[in-house]
Amino acid sequence: MEKVAALADTMAQAASDFLDALSPEQRSAGTLPFDDEDERRRWFYTPTPRAGLRLGDLAPRQQQKVWQLMATGLSERGYNYASLLTGMENVVDRSSNFPDRTYGDLPGTRLRDPANYFVAVFGTPGDESGWSWRIGGHHLSLHYTVRDGLVYPTPAFFGAEPARSLLPGGVGLRPLAAEEDAARELLALLSPEQLERAVIAPVPPTDIVQTNRPQVEDGAMPPIGGPGPGGERLRTALGLTPDLDDMVRYTLTPKGLPAGAMDAAQRDALARLVRVYLDHLPDEIVDGYSPLLEPDSLQELHFAWAGSSEREAPHYYRVQSDDLLIEYDCTQNDANHTHSVLRNPRGDFGTDPLTLHYAESHHHP
């Protein structure tokens, strides 16, 4: 608890330093009410403008303050990861033939730009009753809620477009390699009988099933139709049908193979997969997740896979328990476009489940 409280103080200081570096007008735009639940829970992983301050509209030293704040919420490995994913916007710009479009309706911008990430602080940094901060743009969406000396780090989204690209000498760059490879390692350890339980659908969904819902929802379905790389054209290419959609529908009762039906080596592989996602975060936060990987709790984790087991073919997986949800999808752009997210079904955005239940039960429009 003391280490987490110290991290909360470090975050508060970094957020205050960032706000102090702003002009009054910038500070007004970058500071939002903590009790604005709708805005605080609104998040995207698409190239969509959002509330707050755009990095490209900040001076270099102000941008540095943003990165310093981000560094408090990530491990060294996670920080390197975030830096790489934001920089990939220039790779996407080239692969999409340098589209002559603005970012939303923002004048003087371009659609694919590492500067198209927005930062916002909700409430007053250090306020014991609660405050939060977020940084988001295309394929990076980080949310930290700080309350009573605790730090809640979800949802935490990391994506890569392209998932695979070439470097000189024929070297391949795979930003989400660990997320894919750790899952495949587990899949390869399963017996045919276990695979029958673990593989919940022969065709993967077009995206992570919960997408950017503000709360994890029972019964959530994959996105169906619409434009864009995950729209109707992809559904047609994958051969998706309503029956296949239903196979990957999210349910509170987890689908797939439970860790309790795995042997020791398989459970170790499942724990390694979860740790890949925790590896993005500071040790102080990771320590709070360690009970989920203890033998009794680990038994409750379920692993579900959809799609082909062949490399570079469309695939999806999910790791789920009452307090943990990991989703990973690589289907778009000929399975060269990856989305991944770490969530807490009962505690995203620092939600206390009992408080949320009470608020919903007594809400009057």
Secondary structure, DSSP 8 states (H G I E B T S, - for coil): -HHHHHHHHHHHHHHHHHHHTS-HHHHHHHEE-TT-HHHHT---SSS---SSEEGGGS-HHHHHHHHHHHHHTS-HHHHHHHHHHHHTHHHHHHHTT-----BTTBTT--SS-TT--EEEEES-TT-TT-EEEEEEETTEEEEEEEETTEEE--SEEEEESSSSEEEGGGEEE-TTHHHHHHHHHHHHH--HHHHHHHEEESS--SS-TTTT-SS--TT-----S-SSTTSHHHHHHHT--HHHHHHT---SS--SEEGGGS-HHHHHHHHHHHHHHHTTS-HHHHHHHGGGGSHHHHTT-EEEEEE--STTS-EEEEEEETTEEEEEEE-HHHH--EEEEEE-TTTGGG--HHHHHHHHHT---
